[in-house]
């Protein structure tokens, strides 16, 4: 038996939205099938559930807030790395608590927007901070490792070399020679 169906796509979409938003007890206004105004602050668990539910039906929630959230993630990571007390905390917990989203959501948005993971970004930022310390302070590698909460100088050195291709001491030597050369040329 074959059934031939006639349906109103707009009505189908409205019914779908109403059913799922009502099930979550969300206060909303449907402006069009492509625009739903949420009239309350959604807790992150409801937002994630809604996104997961919609995704199952091939619907993606599109927001201009993704790039804003990515910048907030980067800023929060930088804040964390520059404060010794904060850098001792677990990154995923710190981000979740400060940005009020689950780490899974933050990680997904970040990787979709930047094509890298939050963890990789944090490592790159740590290495950048190590470079700053090596160039602009008299801190030893041990002191730098302690400030950035590395488990050891060997861990810091290994990560630094993996990212830059140089050991921290080689990098520092190159930068000192560069500064000397720039002074001679000036």
C-alpha positions, 0 to 999 in steps of 0.5 A, spaced: 500 500 500 502 506 498 500 513 501 500 519 498 501 525 503 500 532 502 502 537 508 503 544 509 511 544 511 510 551 515 505 548 519 509 541 520 515 546 522 511 550 527 508 543 530 515 540 531 517 547 534 511 547 539 512 540 541 519 540 543 519 547 546 513 545 550 516 539 552 522 542 555 517 548 559 520 553 555 517 560 554 517 562 547 514 566 541 515 563 534 516 569 529 517 564 523 519 557 522 526 559 521 526 564 528 524 562 535 524 567 540 526 564 547 523 569 552 527 566 558 534 565 560 535 558 558 540 553 563 545 550 559 542 543 560 536 545 557 540 549 551 544 542 550 538 538 550 534 542 545 540 542 540 541 535 541 534 534 539 534 538 533 540 536 531 537 529 530 532 532 525 537 535 521 535 542 525 541 546 527 541 552 531 544 558 528 547 564 532 552 569 531 553 568 539 558 562 537 564 567 535 562 571 541 563 565 546 569 563 542 572 569 544 570 569 551 573 562 552 580 564 549 579 570 554 577 566 560 583 561 558 588 567 558 585 569 565 586 562 568 593 562 565 596 568 568 593 567 575 597 562 579 592 560 583 587 559 577 592 555 573 592 550 578 584 548 577 582 543 571 581 547 565 574 544 563 571 545 570 574 552 570 571 554 563 564 551 565 563 554 571 566 561 569 562 561 562 555 557 565 556 552 559 557 544 559 565 543 557 562 539 552 558 544 549 564 549 549 569 544 546 564 543 540 563 550 539 570 552 540 573 546 535 567 548 530 569 555 530 577 554 530 578 547 527 582 546 534 581 543 541 580 548 547 586 543 550 591 545 544 589 552 544 591 552 552 597 549 550 599 554 545 597 560 549 602 557 555 607 556 550 606 564 548 607 566 555 613 562 556 616 565 550 614 572 553 617 570 560 623 568 557 624 574 553 622 579 558 624 577 565 629 573 568 625 568 571 628 561 570 625 555 567 623 552 574 620 559 576 616 559 569 614 552 570 611 553 577 608 559 575 604 556 569 603 549 573 607 545 569 608 538 573 616 539 571 621 543 567 622 537 563 614 537 561 614 545 560 621 543 555 618 538 551 611 541 550 615 548 548 619 544 543 613 540 540 610 547 539 616 551 536 621 546 534 626 549 539 628 548 546 626 554 551 634 555 552 635 555 544 629 560 543 632 564 549 639 564 546 636 566 539 632 572 542 638 575 545 642 574 539 636 578 535 636 583 540 643 584 540 643 585 532 637 589 532 641 594 537 647 594 533 643 595 526 640 601 530 
